[in-house]
Each structure stands twice: as C-alpha cells, then as structure tokens.
C-alpha cells in the first residue's frame, strides 16, 4: 500500500473517532475541555513561532507566518468563546430590598 493512502486512511479514521468522542461529551464537561484545548493551542502557537524563526527559505517563512496568524486567531477565539460560556453560569446579584418607605416619605 502506498504511503499517501496510509496517511489518508489514518486521517479519515481520526476524523470519525474525533466526531464520536466530541459528540459524547456532556455540556458540563465542555467548558473545562475548551480551556484545555486553548492551552494546547498556545503550545502550537509557540511551536509555530520557534519553527518560523529558524526557517531559511522564503516559502517556509510565509507558511510559518500564516501558521502563526491562524494559531493566534484560533487561540484567542477559543478563550473568547470559553469566557462567554463561563459568563452563562455566573449568578446575577439579587437586588437589595429598599428600606425607604413607599411614596418617598422619609
């Protein structure tokens, strides 16, 4: 079997496994998993910066810069989504009962 077919088979199988795993995650666990994924994206961004910094060709530099931009957008977007999800669970403060007499009399 040729090497590209093996890589394509691995990719397709990993897509199916990823869809099955993600669809089984309950909504309670989604936010902590998103935070972990954002940390991983930070590591990916650091790796893209390190590899691009040591590149010698123009094509490698351009591809590396594109990877840095996309990784940064992915990481920042993930943190924004996680923050918005966490805001859904924040309890709103109850309004304090007014001690003034009705009608404005003091």
Beta strands, then each sheet from edge to edge (+ up, - down):
end
